[in-house]
Amino acid sequence: MWQDILLVVIGLIIGLVIGFFVARYMMKKYMKQNPPINEKMIEAMMSSMGRKPSQKQIKQVMNQMNRYM
């Protein structure tokens, strides 16, 4: 009786751990394929704030964003 309960609990824990890592892998893969922001968006955002960004500034912002993803 207690062995059955123990096996169910162990199975749930293992399933949760595996599910977490699979979901994490899939989310990282999705974010690489479909980045939430791109260079054109950064350029439009900086232009709307009243400044014309150089390509170097745009690349710096992209590198900062990619570092934190």
N, C-alpha and C positions, 0 to 999 in steps of 0.2 A: 504494500500500500504506500508506504512512505517513499519507496524507491521509484514508484510511478510518478509521484508528485515531484520528486527531485529531478527525474529525467525531463519532465515537462518544463520545469523552471530552467534547467540548463539549456534545453532546446530553444526556449524563448530568448534567453540571453545571447546565445550564439546567433540566432536569427536577427536580433536587433543589431548586433555588432556588424554582421555581414551586410545587412540592409543599409546601415549608416555609411559604410565604405563604398558600396555600390552607388548609392545616391550621390555621395560626394564626388566620385569619379565622373558620373554622368553630368553633374552640374558644372564641373570644371570644363569638361569637353564641350558642353553647350555654350558656355561663356567664351571659350576660345573661338568657336565657330561664329557666334553671334555677339560680338562685343557690344556692351550697352551704349558706348559712345565712340565716335570716330573723329577723324581729323576735321572733317567738314563741320561737324557739330561744334567742335571747339572753336574753329574759326568764326562761325556764326555767333557763338556766345560772346567771344571777345569783341567782335565787330559791333554787336548790339550794346556793348558797354562803352562804345565810343573810341575804340582804338583798333588800328589795323595791325594784326599780329604778323610777325615774320614766320617763315617756315621753321626757324630754329626754336622760337617760342612754342610753336604748336608741337614740335617733337619733344620738347622738354615736358610739356603738360602730359602728353601721351605716355612718356616714359614713367612719370610719377604715378599716373593712374595704373599702368601695368605692373608697377612694383608692388602695389597694394592689393592686387587681385590674386 
